Amino acid sequence: MQINSGDKVRFLNETGGGIVTRIIDAKTVMVLNDEDEFEIPSLKRNLVVIESASTGNSPQLKQSNSTSASFTSTKQSLFVEKEEVYAAFAPKESSTPSESPLELYLINDTNQIILYNFFDEKGNGLEGVTAGTLDPKSKILLAEYEIKELGELTCCQFQIIFYQQGKCTPKSPLNRTLKIQAVKFHKSSSYKDTAYFHQEVILHKLTGEIMEQKLEELSDKDFKQVIREKGKSEKAKPALKKNNSDNNIVEVDLHVNALIDSVTGLSNADILELQMNKFHEVLRQHQNDKGKKIVFIHGIGNGTLKQHVHSELKRKYKKHYEQDASFKEYGWGATMVTIR
């Protein structure tokens, strides 16, 4: 049975009960205990609803409309009216942005219930994280990422269906993938004020123009050929991002999602080769630009790419000067090379 904020519940494994104050995730809710008036997290499977917040009646008495009752929601006003759905990376309370673990929230700023599936990818393909329903005008915590995990995170995927009981105009389902650039988590400029949080967050809009995913069935050989051809075509145009604060500094993001659109059909070795080819290409391009500073963004991850970058600098580019890039801007995820 669906459990909503405001429902009165009883504990199955112990005496007592309380009121559900908020939904933590697909499996857990926060309950205000009747006895001591403390909020405690409780698994949904260990609770039974004895009085629904929406009707004030015991759900066991509802028979003819039990199916629709499972979708009855309690609105939690966010004091905004935008009819949009967002994902937000928020630093944990009392933590400094760019230096703390991040909590990922799903925000339903619509007048309809949403049914969601959430997946993430950390280099080994998509993995299901959580699923559930979210009331109108409310938000829910989906996942928490430690500093190391942020460097490994490559994308997040959301599948969303909208539901509204009674007469309504149906919304089209969403299937949205967010490509993650880990370096943004370490930049204070990435965090903005919103109407949904007390602290600054990184906000991504999921609604609007629907992004349809077109999957091409290519063999490994065909896919690698596409990548090679794309690499050749991009040599003629600049692929480097200049740092606005210093025209003598060039940023090169070596994260695979910044180099190609998809990793389908590629092994870890193929990806590493692609990243290192980009690294060598940039150094060859600037080999005569004495004094030029190049920041290679390799991320934290398991350290494999960083180790290869440093190894090649010591082996093939000894004359250049290398150092850790600005911690304030990049954390531990970048190396700066000065051309000599």
Secondary structure, 3 states (H helix, E strand, C coil): CCCCCCCEEEECCCCCEEEEEEECCCCEEEEEECCCCCEEEEEHHHEEEEECCCCCCCHHHCCCCHHHHCCCCCCCCCCCCCCEEEEEEEECCCCCCCCCCEEEEEEEECCCEEEEEEEEECCCCEEEEEEEEECCCEEEEEEEECHHHHHHCCEEEEEEEEECCCCCCCCCCEEEEEECCHHHHHCHHHCECCCCCCCCEEEEECCCCCCCCCCCCCCHHHHHHHHHHHHHHHCCCCCCEECCCCCCEEEEECCHHHHCCCCCCCCHHHHHHHHHHHHHHHHHHCCCCCCCEEEEECCCCCCHHHHHHHHHHHHHCCCCEEEECCHHHHCCCEEEEECC
